[in-house]
């Protein structure tokens, strides 16, 4: 029997899923729609670009034909994917430039930027990425959030490519190289919203926001979602503005759903959304219009992997209507080209900066992270890249900008911020064939005390390990460059050491550790310096005999660590970075003299192999020979030493080098081939024999987090299969 707590959310979810079916009827424009602006020439033609997800790539083929014929629209109106292509074209991008932006990306990369966390170097330098299956815990029962993504990566992509034109146009869509409109749906009032000014990236994101996948976009009292729900080919907007001539590009109403029973929630959502395509769009075609109805019945709205094929269909369909387009060109007269889109905008001096939307954080903290200062200079595109990086880090949900032009190279900046103030519970799991299953849970509460910061409580359990971690990384000044970091860990693990595929040793490690650090960070140059110490109790022994008297020792050390990380966006799966950490003990008992340890690591993406993304990583641990096993070097590096997991090599001296080749297969799916060689020794690495390992992994950056399936093997142990759902925190 279905309980009430289950039935109510299920009913609401069903209502949301079937909502697209009501898009058969196009809602009329409000009667108080403003008059046609004086600087819009209605004697020309409007270009109307409809919604259709990946099928909207066909719009680029139409734009190519218009460029070939010397045709320039006097207005662009778009919704959903039509608003994406239309905004780029309206901002002065050519068809070739739009093609370069669109092709080769998955639908997830274009809309949500689902990236895995940065590669780790001997324990890592970055807080866990926020992208993970999560439940809100500030309400009961704890249900999934209203969406899976805020879409910051998508908004930043639009902002980076349109910011100059929008700045020159004074944030008025009529002053772009081509006047532009896009539509969205007000989820609360069930009304059509037409965007004609303000933040172009935010408007385009609202027009493309798919409910349940993405959070609704807040706009005052309104909550905005995909404009296609009420009008998927908004020709009526152009008609109300006085255009009797239009080129209509219809990329919807074409896909017949497969006759298969949906196997999961995603397939159910896709099928319900595609049922909408069984009904025709409600629009009128005038005698001077040109309608291009794309034959894309074999392609779904998520078929970004077939972008090149869809583009070719768009080109072919436009070519078939070449004579009609030429007749429209002749009827409109010479095309009017504005030079504004070709005007270069260099660094802009920020005369004043206003931060809006803050709940807990001080404005200085936000501006320092964005590298924005009154009187300073900034490239507009760089601001959007900084916003994307900052939201990926986790303290903010979304950041957007409006730059009000004050002069040729000066502006007033308005920064709109949504903080991440809601605690959430994130879940993950992994299975290794010879280890069994592991479950992971993490409670996240970012920006709890108002100056930014990450607060995590995580737990991991498997047959070989139980670990409870608590992390507080809290800024103590407004700029955020100075912070206190406290890390508490309780851990019990049973590492197994192999040789030639055989188990030769088994240890039991237990640790209670408290680390305190003073962190100094440079957000401009991308490095962090940690000064602190470790306190706690450790014990270690072999199963056959204890290590030392009772296997217990005090943990008292001082350490210093310097970490760098890439600030270049967009980024590949692995960010570049380096780390060096020096630890020295304060212990002075009879059995163990003071000991030291140095950890080194470096990750470097390599260019030049086309669609393959190569990454080279190296690392090492050097420590004094007479130290407890619990403190000795362990195999490390990204994903562990390939073929050997992180806990399978115990030695005071360890070095390794890894090369990974990754290729994106489309739709967020990738394949990765990695190989590594390493050395470990008790006193001198020069006499250590190299050990080889390798792994083959297939993964997917899904909206629920990363999914990975792989096979790893190493010279000294048997191969094993692993499956991971979510980040391995």
N, C-alpha and C positions, 0 to 999 in steps of 0.2 A: 504494500500500500504506500502511496506517495504522501509524505507528510505535508502539513501546511507550509512549513518553512521551505520545502522543496518545490511545492506546486506554484507558489506565488512567483518566485523568480523565474521558473520555467515558463509560466504564462506570459510574463513581461518580455522574456527573451523571444518567445514565439511572435508576440505582437511586433517587436522590432524587426524580426526577420521578414515578416510578410508585409511590412510597411511599404517596400518598393512597389508592391502590386498596385498601390493607389496612385502611382505616377502616370497612369493612363491619361488622367485629365490634367491639362496644363492650367495653372492658376493665372488669372488675369493680373496685369500690373496694377498697382494702386492708382486710384484716380488722381492723386496729387503728384504724379510723376513729373519731375522738373522739365522745363522746356529745353529744346535743343540748344546747346551752347553755340555762341556766335562763331567760334573758331573751328567748328566741325562742318565740313562741306558735304551736304546731303545730295549734291548732284553726282557724286561718285557712287561707289558700291560698298556695302558692308560685307565682311567675312564672318560667317557664323560657324563656330567650331563646337560640335556637340561632344558629349561625354561618352566614354566607352572603355575606360581603363587603358590597357596596353594597345587596344585597337586605335586609340587616338594618335599613335605614331604615324598613321596614314595621313594625318593633317600635314606633316612635313612634306610629303610628296606633292600635295596641292600647293603649298607655298613655293616649292621649287618651280612648278609650272607657272605660277603668277610672276615670279622673278624672270623666268625665261621670256614671257610675253610682255615684260615691262609694265605689269599691272601693279598698282599700289592701292590697297583698300583705304578708304577714308574712315573706317571704323572697324574694330575687331570686337566681337562679342563671343565669349566662351564660357563653358561650364565644365566642371570636373577636369578631365584630361585636356579638353579643349581650352580651358583657361590657362593651363600650364604652357602649352605650345603657343597660345595666343599672347600671353604676357611676354614671353621671350621675344616673339616677333614684334610686338608693339614697342618693346624697349629698344629696338634697333638691331637685334640679332638676325643674321642671315639664315637661310635654310640650312646651309652647310654648318654653321655654328650650332644651330639647334640640334641638328643630326648628331654632331659630336657629343653634345651633352646627353642626348637621350639613348643612343645606341650603346649596347654592351652593359647596360645596367639591369639589375633585377627590379621588379616592381617594388620590392622591399627597400632596395638601395635608393630608389628615386623618392620614395615617400617617407620612409622611417629611418633609414641609415642604421640598420641593425648590425652593429659591429661587435666582435668578441673583445674581451678585455685585452689590454696590452700583454705581450709576452713577458714571462717572469724571469728574473735573474736571481738565482739563489734565494728565493723567497719573495721576490717581487718588490716593486717600489710604488705601486699605484693602488688606490682603493679599488675594491671590486666594482665592476661596471654595474650600473643600475638596471640594465635591460635583462629582465628575468621574469618568469611567471610569478606573479605576486598577488596577495590578497590584502585588502585594507583591514587593519586591525583596530581602527578608531571607531568602529561601529560593530553591532552584533545583529545577526550572525556575520562573520567576516566573509564578505563576498568579493569576487573579482572587481577591479576598478571599472569605471565607466568606459574605458578604452585600454588598449594595449600600448599606445604610443602617443606622445604629444606632437610628433611630426616635426621636431626642430631641425633635423637634417634636411628635410624637404624645404622648409621655410628658408633656411640659410642658403640653400642652393639657388632658390629664386632670388633672394636678396642679393647674393653675390653677383648675379648676372643682370640685374635690373637696377641696382642702386644708383649708378651714375645717371641714367636717363631719368629716373624718378626725382633725383636731386635737381637736375636741370629744369624739370617740369614743375617744380614747386609742389610735389605730391599730388598734383591734379592729373588724373588719368587722361584728360583731354589735351594736355600739353606734352604727352609722350610723342615720340616720332610718329606713331600712329595712335589716335585716340582709342581707348580700350574700356570695355566693361566686362565684368564677370558676375555670375549669379551664385547665390547660396540659398540655403533653406533655413529659416528660423525654426528650430526644433520646438520652441515653446509656443509660438503663435501660429505655426503651420503656414507661414507666409513666405513669399519669394523676396529675397533681398538683392538689390542691384548695387554693386560697388563701383564708385566712380572717382574716389579720392582716398587719401590717407595712405596706409601701409599696403603697398601692392603685394608683397610676399604674404602678409597675413590674409589679405582678401583671396588670393589664389589658394592658400591652404584651406580656408573655409570652404571655397567652392569645390575642393577635392576631398574633403573629410568624409570618409566612409564610417558610418556609425558602428560602434562596438569594436572596430579595429582601431580607430583613432578617437581621442577625446574630442567632444564638441569644442569649437573655438569660441571663447567668450568675447562678446562685443557689447559692453554696457549691460543692459538687461536682457540681451539676446544670447542664445546659444546656437551657433551656426554649424551646419553640416552640408553635405554634398548638394549642389544646386540641381543636379539631375533628378532629384526626387520630385520636384514640382515642375521642372521644364528642362528636358535634356537637350533641346536644340532651341535656344532662346531667340528665335527670329523676331518675336514680338517686341523685344527691347529695341532692335534696329528700326522696326516699323514706327514705334512711338517716338523715336528720335528723328523721324522724317525720311528714312531710307526706303525708296521703292525698288531699288536694285540690290541684290545680295547674291553671294556665293554661299550656298548651304552645304556643309560637309557633315553627313550623317554616318556615324560609325557605330551606331547602336541598332537595336531591333534586328539583329542578324543571327545570333547564336541560338540554336535549338539545344536545350540541355540533353545530356546523355541519358539514356533510359536505364540508369543504374541506381540502385538504392544507395543514398549517401551513407558513408561508413563512419563519419565523425562530424563534429560540429563545424569544422571548416568546410567540408563538402556540402553540408546542409546549407550553410550560409551562401556559398557560391551558387547552389542550385536555386534557392529562393530568390536571390538577386537576379539570376538569369531568366527566371520566369517572367520578369518584367519585360524582357526583350521580345516576348511573344506578341506584345501589343505595339501597334505603331505609335510613333511620336505624333502629337497633335500640333501640326504647324501648317501654315499655308504657303504655297509656292506661287509667287506672282508671275505675270507674263514676262517680266524682264529679269527674273531670277535664273540662276544656274544651280541645279541640285545635283550633288555628287553623292550618291548612295553607295557606300563601299561594300563590295561583296566579300565579307569577312566571316562567313558562317562557320568556318573551321577554327576560329580563334576565340579564345576566352578573354575576359577582361584582365586576367592575370598572366597572359602569355607574353611576358616581356622577353623571354628567351627567343621568341620568333619575331623580334622587332624588325630585323632586316627584311623578312618576308612581308610583314605588314606594310613596311615602307614601300616596298616594290609594288604592292597592290595599290597603294595610294598614288604612286607615280603613274601606273598604268591607267587607273580610272581617270585621273586628271587628264592624261593624254587623250583618252577617248572623247573627252568633252572639250578638246582644244578649240574647235571651231566656235562652239557656244561661248567659250571664254573670250575669244577674239572679238566676237560680236558685242559682248558686254563691254569690252575695252573700248571699242569704237564708239559705243553709245555714251560712255562716260566722258570721253575726251582724254586729253593728256593727264597722266598720273602726276599728282603733286607729291614731291619728295621734300621732306624736312631734313635739314642738315643736323638737327639737334642730336640724332642718334650717333653721329660720327664725331661729336665734340668730346674731346678727352677731358676727364676730370682727374686731376692729380690729388695729392694729399690735401685735405680740407682742414682748415683751422677751426677748432671747436670753441666758439666764443662763449657759449654757455651750455650746460648739460643739466637735464632734469630727469630724475629716475621716478617712474610711476609703478604702482602696484605692489610695493614692498609691504610685508606684514611684520617681519621680525628683524630683518637685516638692515644695516646702515648703508646709505648710498655710497659712501666711500669704499666700502668693501666690494660692492659690485663694480664700480668704476675701476678700481685697482686691478681686479681680475680681468676686466675687458681692456685694460691698458688705455683708458680714456681719461683725459685730464683737461680741465678748462684752460684754454690758451695753447694746448698741444695740437699736434697735427695727426691725422689718421686717414688712411685710405678707406673709403666706404665699404668696399668689398671685404677688406680685412676685418672690419667690425663684425660682419656676418660670420666669418670663419672663426673669430674668437668666441662668438655666441654659441656656435655649434660645439666647439671644444668644451666650453664651460658647462653646457647642459649635459654633455656626455659624462662629465666628471661626477655629476649627481646632485649638486646643491640647488639647482634650478630646473624648473620644468620647461619653460620657454623664455626666450629673450628676443625681442624685436625692436626695430629702430624706426624713427622718423627724423629725417634731417631737413630742417627748414632752411632754405637758402637765404643767406644774408648778403652775400656778395659773390663774386666769381669764384672765390676759393675760401669762403668762410660759411659757417652754418651754426644754427642752434640745434642741438641734439636732444631728442626725447627718447628715453630708453624705457620700454615696457617690459616688466619682469613678472614672472610667476614663480614664486618660490616653491620648493618641495617641502611642505610642512606636515604631510600626512604620513604617519608610520605605516610600514607595510611588512608583510611576511613573505619571504621569497623561498621557493622550494626547488630542490634539485635531487638527482639520483644518478648513480653509476653502477655498472656491473662489470666485473672482470672475471673471466672464466675460472681462474684458479684462486680467486679471492672472495667470490661471492658479491653480494650487493652492498652498497653504501647509500645512506640517505643523508640529505643535507637540508638544513633550514637556517634561514638568516632573518633576523629582525632588524629592519633599517629605519632610522629616524634621523634624517638629515636636517641641518640648520636648526637644531633644537634650542640653542641659546642665543640666536639672533645675529651672530657674526659669521655665520657659515661654519661648516664642519660636518664630519661624517661620524655617525654613531651606529655601531653594528654589534649585534649579539648573534653569534652563529654556532651551530652544533653539527658535528659530523659523526656518524657511527657506522662501523662495519665490523666484520669478524676480526680484523687486524688492527683497528684503531677506534678509539673514542676520543673526541676532542671538543672542548668548549672554549670559544674565543670571545673576548669582549674588546672592542676598539672604540676609543674616543679620540678624535682628531679635531681639536677645537681651536679656532682662531682666537687670539687674545687682544688683537688690535683691529681697528676699523679696516685698514687696508688688507688684512688677511695674510700678510707676509710673515708674521710671527705667530706661532701656534704651539700649543701643548699637545702632546700625543701620549696617551696611556694605553697600554696593551696588556691584557691579562689572558693567560692561557693555562688551561688544565688539560693534560694530554696523557694518554696511555696507549702505547703502540707495541706491536709485535713484529718488528722487521725480520725478514728472512733473507739470508745471504746465499746466493747460488754460485756454483762453479761447474762449468761444463754441463749445464742443464740440471745439475743435482743440487739439492738443498744441503748445504754444509754447515750452516750455523743459524741459530735462532736466538734473538735477544728479546728482552722485555725492557722497555723504557717507560719511565714515568716522570712527569715534570709538572710543577706548579711554578709559573713564571709571571712576574710583573715587570714590564719595561716602561720606563718613563723617559720622554724625550722632549727637548726644546727644539722646535723645527723652525728654520729660517728658509723662506722660499722666494725665488725670483720668478714671477710669472712672465716677465718680459723675455728672459733668456732660457727659461725652462729647466731650472735645477732646484734641488732641495738639499739642505744640510741638516743632519740630525746629530744632536749631542745628548747623550743620556747614559743610563745604566740599567742593568738587569738584576732582579732580586728574586729569590725563590729557593725551591728545593728540588733536587733531581735524584733519581736512582736508576741504576741500570745493571742488568746481570744477564748472563746466559742462562738458558733454562736448565743446563746441566750443573752450573755452579755460580755462586754470586761473584760479582766483581768488587773486590775490596772486602772490607769487614762486613758491613751490612748493606752495601750497595747504595748508600745514601750520602749525598753531599749538598752543601750549601751552594747556591748559585748567586755569586756576587761579581759582577763585571761592570766595566765602563766601556762605552763604544762611541765611535764617531763614524758617520756614513754620509757619503756624497752621492746623490743620484741625479741623473739628467734624464730628460724625456723630450720627445719631439713635440713641437708646437705647430707642425705643418698640417694643414687640412686642405682638401680631404685626404684621408690617410688610408693606407692599406690595412689588411687584417692585423699585421704586426707593426706596432710603432717602433721606431728606433729609440735606443736609450742605452745608458751605461750606468754602472754602479760600482763603488768601492766601499767596503766596510771593514773597519778594524776593531777588534774586540780584545780586551785584556782582562784577565781575572784578578780579583783581589784576595784570592784564597791563599792562605799560608799554613797549611797543616803539614803533618809529618810525611804523609805519603805523596802528596802532589805539591810541586812547586808552582809558583804563578805561571800561567800559560797564556798564550796569545793565539789569535786566529785572524786571517785576512781573507775576505771574500771579494772576488772580482767577477764582473760580467759585462757583456756587451752584445747588443742586438742591432743588426744593420740590414735593412732591406736593400736589395741589389736590383738595379735597373738593367734593361737590355735584353730580356728574354721574351718579349712580346706579351702574349696572354698569360704566361706563367709569371707568378710573383715569387721570386726567390728571396729567401731570408737566410742570413748567415749569423750564427750566434756562437760565442765562445765564452768560457767561464773557467774559474779555478778557485780552489780553496787551499791555502797554505797555513799550517799551524805548527806549533811546537809539538814534538813527538810524544812527550810524556804528559798527556792530558786524559781526562776521563773519556770513555767511549761516548757518553752522552753529548760531549762537546765536539767530537771529531767531525771532519768533513763528510758530507753526504753527497751523493750524486744529485745534480740539480740542473738548472737550465730550463728553457721553455718546454713545458709538458714533461718535465723530468728528462733524464738522460735517455734518449730514444732507445727503446727496447728494454731498458732497465728502469724501474720506477725509482722515485726519489729516495726511497729508504733502503735500497738494496746494496749500496756500497758504503762501507764504513772504513775510513782511513784518514790520517791526518793530512794527506796531500792528495788532492783530486784535481784533474784538469779534463776538459772536454771541449769538443767543437762539433757543431751541428749545422747541417744545411737542409733546408726545407724548400720544396717547390710546390706551389699551390696554383691551381687553375680553377677559375670560376666556370661552372657549367650552366649558369642561368638559374633564375627563380630562387636565388639565394643559396644554391647548392654548389659545393666546391669539392674538389679532390686534392689531397695533399700527400706527397711522397717525401719522407724525411729519412736521413741517415746521419749517424753520429759516430765519432771515434773518441775514446776516452782513455785516460791513464789514471791509476791510483797506486799509491805506495806508502810504506811506513816511514821511510826516511828520504828517499831520493827518487824523483820521478824519472830520471834519466835511465834507470834500469828497469822501469816498469814496462810490461808488454802492453801494446794497444788492444783495446776491446772494441768490437764493432757491434752496432745495432741498427735497426731500421724499423720503419712503421709505414703503413698505408692507411689513410684515413679518408672517409667520406663524411661530410658534414653539411648541415643546413642552418642558415641563420633565420630561424623562424620567429614569428611574432611572440612565441612563448619562451624564447631563449634559444641558445645553440643546442643542436642535436648532433652527436658524433658517434660514428661506428668505425672501429679500426682494428687492425691486427698488428702486433708488435712482436719482434723477436730480437734476441741478442746472442752474442757468441757464448756466453756462459749460462744461458738458461733457455728453457723451452719457450716457444711462442705462445701468445695468449691473445684472446679477443676481448675488446673492451667496448662498452656502450655507455654513453654519457648523455644525460638530459639536463640541461642547465649548466651554469658555470661551476667549475670544481672549486668552490670556496671552502 
